[in-house]
Amino acid sequence: MKEQVQDELSGKDLTEQEDTIFVFVCGAVNCEGVYELPESARVIDAVEAAGGYSEEADRIYVNQAEYVYDTQRVEIPTIEEAKRLREIAEEAGMSAGDSGSARESDLIDINTADKAQLMKIPGIGENKADRIIEYRQIHGRFGSCEELMNVSGIGSGMYEKMKDCITVK
């Protein structure tokens, strides 16, 4: 009998008809390694596949609800490591704010943004957001921001207006 598994956040059916991906899970987990997961898996699924968090893990530093992708490295920091990372980010944020340039945390990652986030990009409405999501589903992750121009309705002129607001990670 095939076990039916549902993603707790999205309600998606995670049964075996779904394609799989491979994710490297390391850091403060009980069993580091490469794990095969359903294509719709999230960070929490990857951590659970790695035996869960270790005792010294900072469980809130990494967004547990974020979708994972093929070949991704999910690194869970310890409480001490996360503390240092937060301090570094805070220092970098202050210097970036002083220079007047956009902080990386303010950019929208076109590989992970949901429809509402995509619609915050200049020139992207509901229909174009849907097309971006559909493009990702068919072609996979964007390799560069410029690849966004492959989406129907997004040309070089529109890309010029949005390029300073987007990123790919």
Legacy VTK file of the C-alpha trace (Angstrom):
# vtk DataFile Version 3.0
C-alpha trace
ASCII
DATASET POLYDATA
POINTS 169 float
0.000 0.000 0.000
1.441 3.365 -1.054
1.788 5.817 1.811
0.282 9.225 1.093
2.325 12.102 2.473
1.276 15.758 2.457
3.416 18.852 2.830
2.179 20.440 6.052
2.489 24.016 4.748
1.235 23.729 1.180
-1.034 20.693 1.508
0.605 19.298 -1.640
0.541 15.554 -2.093
4.126 14.281 -1.829
3.537 10.755 -3.125
5.934 8.920 -5.380
4.552 10.181 -8.708
6.437 13.432 -8.127
9.935 13.951 -9.545
12.760 13.884 -7.048
15.721 16.134 -6.332
18.982 15.664 -4.444
19.882 18.032 -1.602
23.044 18.142 0.530
22.166 18.728 4.187
25.023 19.622 6.534
25.948 21.473 9.674
24.014 21.087 12.908
21.928 18.057 11.873
22.132 14.510 13.185
23.217 12.833 9.934
24.838 15.005 7.246
24.550 13.754 3.695
22.903 13.905 0.296
19.195 13.112 0.374
16.679 12.365 -2.350
13.499 14.348 -1.747
10.275 15.104 -3.617
10.520 18.117 -5.944
8.112 20.076 -3.708
10.111 19.482 -0.506
10.973 22.263 1.890
13.961 22.900 4.151
12.195 21.230 7.092
11.777 18.062 4.976
15.510 18.076 4.204
16.384 18.502 7.892
14.050 15.650 8.846
15.666 13.447 6.183
19.019 14.201 7.845
17.771 12.897 11.179
16.568 16.231 12.519
18.387 19.067 14.213
21.340 18.363 16.498
21.204 19.721 20.064
23.383 22.748 19.244
21.398 23.771 16.122
19.847 27.205 15.740
16.399 26.140 14.550
15.218 29.582 13.469
18.174 30.957 11.499
17.263 29.095 8.286
13.767 29.543 6.824
12.248 26.095 7.362
9.344 26.807 5.004
11.531 27.632 1.982
11.379 25.214 -0.939
14.585 23.324 -1.681
15.925 22.722 -5.189
18.080 20.126 -6.899
21.787 20.312 -5.919
21.073 22.777 -3.094
23.306 22.836 -0.023
21.221 23.313 3.129
23.557 24.256 5.969
22.130 24.492 9.468
24.289 26.659 11.754
24.852 26.096 15.448
23.541 28.702 17.884
27.034 30.235 18.117
27.524 30.283 14.332
24.107 31.885 13.815
24.936 34.551 16.387
28.133 35.444 14.474
26.278 35.421 11.137
23.650 37.808 12.513
26.354 40.159 13.775
28.089 40.141 10.377
24.792 40.769 8.574
23.956 43.627 10.907
27.327 45.284 10.302
27.018 44.820 6.537
23.474 46.191 6.577
24.610 49.371 8.278
27.383 50.001 5.774
25.131 49.214 2.793
22.486 51.588 4.146
25.049 54.328 4.547
26.169 54.068 0.926
22.630 54.366 -0.399
22.832 51.124 -2.415
20.161 48.435 -2.240
20.840 45.749 0.329
20.849 42.197 -0.974
18.130 41.289 1.542
15.838 43.828 -0.156
16.152 42.150 -3.564
13.504 39.702 -4.759
14.874 36.262 -5.640
13.065 35.331 -8.850
13.827 31.660 -8.199
11.979 31.460 -4.889
9.517 34.372 -4.843
5.838 33.551 -4.694
3.236 35.361 -6.796
2.720 38.187 -4.277
6.467 38.812 -3.998
6.901 38.782 -7.788
4.144 41.389 -8.099
6.304 43.790 -6.033
8.776 43.935 -8.937
8.230 47.035 -11.109
6.164 46.120 -14.180
5.065 42.705 -12.896
1.360 42.226 -12.448
-0.680 39.116 -11.807
-0.381 37.691 -15.347
3.377 38.176 -15.634
3.888 36.753 -12.135
1.959 33.664 -13.238
4.144 33.411 -16.366
7.336 33.637 -14.292
6.140 30.851 -11.994
5.089 28.748 -14.990
8.511 29.331 -16.625
10.250 28.110 -13.432
8.059 25.017 -13.320
8.866 24.121 -16.937
12.513 25.221 -17.227
13.746 25.060 -13.617
15.622 27.754 -11.777
16.820 30.926 -13.471
20.578 30.816 -14.013
20.796 34.610 -14.141
18.521 37.616 -13.787
18.816 38.258 -17.530
17.137 34.917 -18.221
13.918 36.563 -17.043
13.722 38.080 -20.543
12.881 34.556 -21.804
9.495 34.863 -20.094
6.742 35.905 -22.489
5.975 39.608 -22.118
9.271 40.605 -20.508
11.607 42.330 -22.928
14.809 44.273 -22.519
13.022 47.548 -21.750
10.989 46.043 -18.949
14.046 44.156 -17.683
15.991 47.452 -17.402
13.268 48.814 -15.090
13.379 45.797 -12.779
17.009 44.622 -12.833
17.986 46.564 -9.700
15.168 44.930 -7.703
15.845 41.275 -8.452
18.418 38.583 -7.778
19.005 34.858 -8.271
20.532 32.801 -5.487
LINES 1 170
169 0 1 2 3 4 5 6 7 8 9 10 11 12 13 14 15 16 17 18 19 20 21 22 23 24 25 26 27 28 29 30 31 32 33 34 35 36 37 38 39 40 41 42 43 44 45 46 47 48 49 50 51 52 53 54 55 56 57 58 59 60 61 62 63 64 65 66 67 68 69 70 71 72 73 74 75 76 77 78 79 80 81 82 83 84 85 86 87 88 89 90 91 92 93 94 95 96 97 98 99 100 101 102 103 104 105 106 107 108 109 110 111 112 113 114 115 116 117 118 119 120 121 122 123 124 125 126 127 128 129 130 131 132 133 134 135 136 137 138 139 140 141 142 143 144 145 146 147 148 149 150 151 152 153 154 155 156 157 158 159 160 161 162 163 164 165 166 167 168
